[in-house]
Amino acid sequence: MGVLRNLLLAIVPASWAESMERDSRGWKLVCPCGHTRSIWEIGGIRWKAYGEPRKLLRCPGCGRLRWHRTIWRPEG
């Protein structure tokens, strides 16, 4: 996933790329075990988004395939 993200960031204006990174770092994936990581950390982009979808992912914390909640929790 990181390859597609890097390609996209290479073709958009620098101000958009910075905004994409800032927004993506604010969106967190939360496993039921409590492990949290940002969309940006897993190689994704979530920019100018709303809603809180669920994603089926393997958790690096517990090692299980589980549904992760997507929540907005900006860093700061």
C-alpha positions, 0 to 999 in steps of 0.5 A: 500500500505504501507504494501507491501512497508514495506515487500519489504524494509525488503527483499532488501539490506539496500543500496537499501532500502535507494535508493528506499526511496530517489527516491520515495520522489523525485517523486511528485504527483500534483493535478490540485488544486496545492496540492503536495505530494510524492509517498513515502507519499502515501505508494508507491515506484517509484525507478529508474523510468522515464516518468511522468504517471498520476494517478487517486486519491482522493486529500486530498487538495480539496477532489475531485477524480482527475488525478494527474501528476507525476513529478520529483522534488527532495527535497533539 
